Amino acid sequence: MRFFVVKRHIRNRLHTNWMRICIILVISLPFLIGIGLLIKSSFLLKDYSIIDLIFSKEWKPLSGKYGFSPFIISSLWVTALALIISAPICLLSSIHLTQYADRYVLRIIHPVIDILAGIPSVVYGVWGILVIVPLISRYIGPFFGKEISGYSIIAGAIVLSVMIIPFILNILIEVFKTIPHELTEASLSLGASKWQTTKFVLVRKAFPGIVSAFGLGLSRAFGETMAVLMVVGNVAKIPEGIFQPGYPLPALIANNYGEMLSIPLYDSALMLAALVLFVVVLFFNLVSRLAIISLEKNK
Amino acid sequence: MDKQAKITISDLNLYIGKQHILKNINVEIPPKKITVILGPSGCGKTTLLKSMNRLTDLYPDVKVEGKIIIDNDNILQTRQDLTKIRQKMGLLSQQPYPLPMNIYNNVAYGLRISGRKNKRFLNKRIEHYLKLVNLWDEVKDRLKEPASALSIGQQQRLCLARGLAVDPEIILADEPTSALDPFSSEAIEKQFFELKEHYTIIVVTHMLMQAKRIADNVIFMYLGEVIEQGDAQEIFNNPKQEKTKAYLKGLFN
C-alpha cells in the first residue's frame, strides 16, 4: 500500500514538472524571438545609428541606404485609418447587440462574427483587389479629383478595418456582457432614459475594456501582412496622402526576405524591421492588458 | 384600510417565457408606511418589486398582465413618460451598485438627468441627501473620489441618497441589507424609520427578524402567490393561513 502511495506521489511530481516545462516554453518564446531579432539586427546597428535608420527616408539597399521611415509611416497610416473606420462600427454594434437587440439576434450574430474572423487573410486581399481597389480608382478617387490606380493606403485601411472588426467586436461584446444588469436598473430607476444610461453609465463603466479592445485590435492591425500587402501598392516612399500607395513594415519583410541576394546587411535590415514591429505590437498589447487589469479592479 | 392605498395591484400575472412567476397578485400598499414583502427565496418577491417600476421591461421574455395603479394611473398601460414614473420610485438593490463616477456625481446623476444643472443647487441638494443618510461626515472631504472606493455599507447608503435625491414618493428596497454587516444593516433600518414619515417604503426580505423589526404592513408570499397580507402585528401574532404559520415558525428555512 505504502509503495503505491510513494509511486503516486512521484508520478504526480513528474506530471507537474512536465506542465511547468510547457508553460516555461510558452512564456519564453516571445523573449527568445525578441532576443533573436535583436542579435540579427545588431549587425546593421553596428554601422548605423538607430535614430538615423528610423528617420531617414531613403531605402536603397544596393547602395547601402536603409531608411525605415517610409515603412513606419505607411504602417501608422494604414493602422490608424483602419481603426478610425472600424471603431465606431464596433462600438455601436456591440452596444446594440448587448443592450438593445433581442437575445436571439446575438445568438445569430455570434457565428457570423466567428466566420468573419476565420476567413483567411489572403481571401480578404483578393476581395480588396477585386472590389475595393477598382472602387477607389473608379469612384472615390475621381470624386476627390484624383487620377489613381486604387492601390493605396486607403485601400489597405478599408480591407484591414473589415478584418479587425470581428476581432474587436468579439472583445467588446464580452466587455459589455460583464456589466451587471443591476447597474442599468439603477440608472433607469433614477429616471434616465435608455440612451442616457448607455452614454453616461455603460460606456463609462466599460471604458477600460473599450480601450483594451481597440488596443488589441491595433496591435493586430499593425502586424497584418497578406491582405494589406495585396492592395497597398508597395512603393518605398513616404505617402503624401491616403490615396497614395504605401509600404507597411510587414509587407516589406514578406516581399523581400526570400530574395535578398547577397546585398550586405539587407538581412539584418529586415530583421530590424521585424524588431520594430515586434516592439510596437508588444507595446500596444501591454497597454491593453493594463487597461483590462484596471477594469477588473473596478468591478 | 383607513387611508387610500398608494399602490394598488390587481390581478397581476407575470410570465417569464412559459413559467408562471406571479399568480393573481392582489395587493394594496398603504402610503407612508413600511410594507414588507416576506417569503422564502424564489417566491417572486423581487419580481413583484421590479414590476412596480417596470424594470421588468428590460427582459424581453417577460410578459405582464393585470393592473398596477399608482396615483390613479395604471402604470402598465400608461400614457405618461416612463422615466417620470421611475423617478417617483427610488430603488435600493441587494448589493449596492454605485454608478461608475465619483461620489458627488453619483448623487447628482439623477438630478442632472432631469435637467437640474445649477451648481449651487446641486451642492446644496447633495449635502442635504448625504446628511439624510448619515454619510456626509464620512465623505465630505472625498466627494471627488470614485464611489467604488467606499465600503459596501457606505455604498449602500450612497445608493439610498442617490435614490432619494430625485425626490421620489416611494422607496423600493430589494433585500437592502443582505450584503451588509450588522452595523450597516442597522443604519439602513434606522434610516427607513426616519424616512417613512415622508415616503412609502416597500422592503423585500426573507429575514423574519428584520420584518418583525421594521414592518407596519406585511405581504406574505409563497411560490408566486400572495398568501396573506395586512397589519404587521396582526400577521405576526395571529396568522390565519397554515403556510404563514409554518413560515413564522421557521419551517421553510
Boltz contact constraints between the chains, C-beta under 6 A:
constraints:
  - contact:
      token1: [A, 102]
      token2: [B, 60]
      max_distance: 6.0
  - contact:
      token1: [A, 182]
      token2: [B, 93]
      max_distance: 6.0
  - contact:
      token1: [A, 182]
      token2: [B, 97]
      max_distance: 6.0
  - contact:
      token1: [A, 183]
      token2: [B, 97]
      max_distance: 6.0
  - contact:
      token1: [A, 185]
      token2: [B, 55]
      max_distance: 6.0
  - contact:
      token1: [A, 186]
      token2: [B, 97]
      max_distance: 6.0
  - contact:
      token1: [A, 188]
      token2: [B, 86]
      max_distance: 6.0
  - contact:
      token1: [A, 189]
      token2: [B, 53]
      max_distance: 6.0
  - contact:
      token1: [A, 189]
      token2: [B, 86]
      max_distance: 6.0
  - contact:
      token1: [A, 189]
      token2: [B, 91]
      max_distance: 6.0
  - contact:
      token1: [A, 190]
      token2: [B, 110]
      max_distance: 6.0
  - contact:
      token1: [A, 190]
      token2: [B, 166]
      max_distance: 6.0
  - contact:
      token1: [A, 191]
      token2: [B, 83]
      max_distance: 6.0
  - contact:
      token1: [A, 191]
      token2: [B, 86]
      max_distance: 6.0
  - contact:
      token1: [A, 191]
      token2: [B, 87]
      max_distance: 6.0
  - contact:
      token1: [A, 191]
      token2: [B, 110]
      max_distance: 6.0
  - contact:
      token1: [A, 191]
      token2: [B, 113]
      max_distance: 6.0
  - contact:
      token1: [A, 191]
      token2: [B, 114]
      max_distance: 6.0
  - contact:
      token1: [A, 191]
      token2: [B, 166]
      max_distance: 6.0
  - contact:
      token1: [A, 192]
      token2: [B, 113]
      max_distance: 6.0
  - contact:
      token1: [A, 193]
      token2: [B, 83]
      max_distance: 6.0
  - contact:
      token1: [A, 196]
      token2: [B, 113]
      max_distance: 6.0
  - contact:
      token1: [A, 201]
      token2: [B, 99]
      max_distance: 6.0
  - contact:
      token1: [A, 204]
      token2: [B, 100]
      max_distance: 6.0
  - contact:
      token1: [A, 205]
      token2: [B, 100]
      max_distance: 6.0
